[in-house]
Amino acid sequence: MSVTTPAERPAPMLEVDDVSHRYGALQALERVGFSLAPGGFHALLGPNGAGKSTLIALITGLLRCRSGDIRIAGHSLSRHARQARRRLGVVFQQPTLDLDLSVRQNLLYHASLHGLGRRQARERSDRELARQHLTARADDKVRRLNGGHRRRLEIARALLHDPALLILDEASVGLDTASRQALNEHVRTLCRERGVTVLWTTHLLDEIAPEDPVVVLCGGRVIADSRAQALCHHTGTRTLQEAFGRLTADHSLAEGPP
Ligand code: ADP
């Protein structure tokens, strides 16, 4: 049997360390802590108002982290923001593509924002289009793409600078069931073939597989952090839906009425 000592264990790709955040008097996150091992698909779950968007805004730098620390590939966002952000790719909940530019133009524009030269920008754009199976659509206006293909283009854009951590914030919202499933499978393939670490936030539990590591947020706190199947085991339930219902109900009872 091989034994892994702490020194040999790979450093986490994302560390959220004792993070709290307030909007005025409202405590949106309270002492949130978890880490993601490098590689693989991880899910961040939580009912509406749990604090998922606030946490993503802190990790992506849209909000400033004033209490606690966030590290990406070992780089602290508060102390080494540039190094940390270089390792991060994000697909935001709200699409931000220019519909009147072509698929390739959208990528080239973004590559220039990352400071890539023309040749490198072209090479990387073509590489990502091929990986996302969008090469044949390169010269089409984005307006002509369906919702699933637009999401894939956003993933291609987020991966142009070769980040180690890819965050997808409710990326499947607005897609029909078949496109949702296809996107989810596509992202899982990316994890396997490219070794990128993915954090997938959702409130849709059918997007989670039993072996996925999941962090469950509720009322601004982490109420579970384990494999999805272990949540069922711990709560004595048969499905993730039931486990999630039990966990969030228990948390609400413990918190009492507002
Ligand atoms: P989720 O993404 O899980 O739905 P949010 O992070 O959006 O949760 O919200 C967490 C809590 O913070 C909620 O009570 C929400 O009403 C509140 N909140 C979110 N954004 C703001 C804001 N800009 N100003 C004040 N309160 C906010």
Residues whose N, C-alpha, C, O or C-beta is under 5 A from the ligand:
A	BS01	ADP	Y23 A28 G46 P47 N48 G49 A50 G51 K52 S53 T54
